[in-house]
């Protein structure tokens, strides 16, 4: 057995080194270099800072509610304006008929 190991030991070591080399080569894509990590960290921090100034979903919901209230008020004003216009038209017609 020791003779077999001495005879084929170099092949086993070569195979082990090839497998280890392949594993390390495959894993290098899984890890990020420190400088690239710091660059990405800086970019993420800048994006988070910029996003903190943007409106949130709650802000949009309150804005939508406010616009809905304004729309309701505008509709009520339009209805009131129609009634006032009808009254003015009746008064105009009455005054024009009274002059004639």
N, C-alpha and C positions, 0 to 999 in steps of 0.2 A: 504494500500500500504506500509506503514512504517512497519507494522507487517510482510508482505511478505519479505521485504528487510532485516529485522532483522533475519528472519527465514532462508533465503537463502543467506545472505550476505557472510557467510564463504565459500559457494560453489562458488559464483561469484569471491571472492578474490582468492580462490585456482585455479580456472580456469584461471584467469588473470595472476597469478604467473606462472602457467605452460606454458602459451603462451609466457610470457615474458622470462622465462627460456629457452624455446625452441628457441626463436628468438636470444637470446644472444649466446646460444650454436652454432647455425647455423652461426652467424656472426663472431665467433672467428676464423673460417677458412679463412674468407675474409681479416683479418688483419694480418700483419707480426709483430712479436716481434721486438723491437728496435735493439737488439743485432744481430738478424738474418739479419735485414735490413742493418746494418753497415757492416756485413761480406759480404753480396751480393754487397753492394756499393764498397767495397774494391776490390772484385773480378772483378767487371765491370771496375773499374778504371785501374786495371792491364791489363785486356784484351784490353782496349782502347789504353793503352800505347804501348802494344806489336803490335797491329794492325797498329799503326801510322808509324811503321818502315817498314811495308810490302809494296810492290809495289802496285800502284793503277791501275785502268783500263787504264788510260792515259799512264802510264808507259808501260803496256803490249802492247798497240796499237803502241807506238813509237818503241818498241822493234820489233814488228811484221813488221812494215814498214822497219826498218833497215835490218832485215833478208831478206825481199823480195828484197831489193836493192842489198844485197850481193848475193842472188841467181841469180838475173839478171846479175850481173857482172861475176859470176862464169860461167854461161851459155855462155856469150860472150867470156870469156877466153877459154872455151872448144872449141867453134867454131873456134876461132883464132888458137888454137893449132892443130886442125884437118887440117886447111889450111897450116900451117907451116909444119906439118908432110907430107902432100901430096907433097909440094914443095921439101922437103928434099928427099923424095922417088924418085921423078923425077930426081933430081940432081944426086943421087946415081946411078940410072939406066943409066943415060947419061955417068957418069964417068966409070962405069963398062963396058959399050959397047965401049967406046972410047979406053980403055986399050986392049980390046980383038981384 
